[in-house]
Amino acid sequence: MTATAAELGADLTIVVPMLDRPWRVRPLIQSIWTATPLAEVVWCCTPTDRLVIAEIDQVIRERQVEQRRIDVPYQRGDYARKINTGYRHSDRALLLTGACDIQFRPGWLAYVLAELVVGIGVVGTNDGHSPRVLAGEHATHSVVARWYADTYGTIDQPRQVLHEGYWHEFSDDELCATAQSRGAWAYAREALVEHLHPDHGLALEDALHRARPARMRQGRRLFRQREHLWT
């Protein structure tokens, strides 16, 4: 059966926060092109990441999919700030909280669209590996409806997708938990957006991964401090 324009990404913005890893740019854009060629890609880059910027500018010139680059200075909350910047600089109805280390299975978006019934504003995709994700309790990468971000935002900040207090980890936990508390969450088990993470043996560990324990401690502490806002 022929995929519809919506299933090919006509209503979707994929926001990709970048921090180093220029080698991930081309595999990601090829994966997007294969699965959702009509999607818009917004690359959010650190201005000093010259190798990343050079690689992205080259793939933009090749015009494989609709894409553009926005520079976001590095500071606390880098991942969330870049996602929120991409949200503010786009106008399509759906937004994926992306990353450079993901791979899309063709057809994934159709399963997300099937879950977007009235009242559902956040649909979790399946990263293929995390036990919590496989159980349908969490998602590392979610599709957020623009109406949801516009109307509700985070638990205490309208017109934001992610809370910017987290260095990185646990911002996705808060997104999922608040959507669940609002009855606006769904999980699309067949929507495979694979996370190519060292924990799963799918990438080599680098400096960003090695710094994760400190970020995790900060994120876990902040999540516990804020959890009362939605429970």
Protein Blocks (a to p, Z undefined) as FASTA:
>chain_A
ZZdfklnopmpccddddeejkllmmmmmmmmmmmmmmbccdddddfklmmlmmmmmmmmm
nomagcddddddddehklmmmmmmmmmmgcbfbdcdddfkbccdehklmmmmmmmcghia
bdcddehlamklmnopacfbdcddfklmmmnmpmklghifbdckbfkgoklmmmmmmmmm
nopaccdfklccddddfklopaccdfklmmmmmmmmmmmmmmmmmmmmmZZ
